[in-house]
């Protein structure tokens, strides 16, 4: 008896994969990806799943995306959830890790795989990595389903909220600095069961799939540098911001500048969430390591542990979009909600 083919829904949102050259540089072209995919014989091989492709309107360079687009992608998945075994989101690489992180918080109790992928060279160009990434994402969604939001690129499947764009113009565009890949798709497909299982506890088997809506939130992000004036922080906090991400040094250190710490303390008193993430590519915040970190902790700043900037920013969007008190937001920020951080 042969089992029925899996059905995968492909949402094409835009990105280089479906772009063509224009006098102003590459732009996404409607209809192009759909035509190419429908004519590719590789995608119709018996080991491949059935698929349907649906294009967003308009298709976007991902640099033009906003939380409203994350919401549209989540709504689209919800609308088609019952009819498919898995989802592949074709997306530009520039903000792919933001979207994958946002979706990981928005798609609650997923029991189907959602894989975000794209390419560095358009399908319309010779040596494109688009077909390879798409083919693998489809194959993995059907044959190695991992029921969470993941990001596939250059032979690796990463937890979506652990990935970050690490190379502007190489094929190996993504990295997951603080968490191992879930799948290494070399000659053999190697599945990291331990890393995947660590996610199981984030799914509540008594509740069914649902989406938690997200709205635009004013969030400040500041990277510390030697000599930074407290007025820079003061000005950011004078804007209508509900949260500030401080990208600190090393394990979460900042200058012990009294005026700067006073600005942070007063922001906290006004109900602005202030969090500390390291500006280092790899590693975690530990505000107990040095007096320079402890000063931030004493000013009420929360640790972002080893979260990527993308996970940190979208987690804050996710929390501020809900009807939660300042204390609840602080508590939930400090919890590992969807495998986005490691708490020692
Ligand atoms: N490689 C890419 O997809 C880059 C493109 N600018 C995008 O993010 O849409």
Boltz pocket constraint, residues with backbone or C-beta under 6 A from the ligand:
constraints:
  - pocket:
      binder: B
      contacts: [[A, 14], [A, 15], [A, 16], [A, 17], [A, 60], [A, 61], [A, 62], [A, 63], [A, 91], [A, 92], [A, 93], [A, 94], [A, 95], [A, 118], [A, 119], [A, 120], [A, 121]]
      max_distance: 6.0
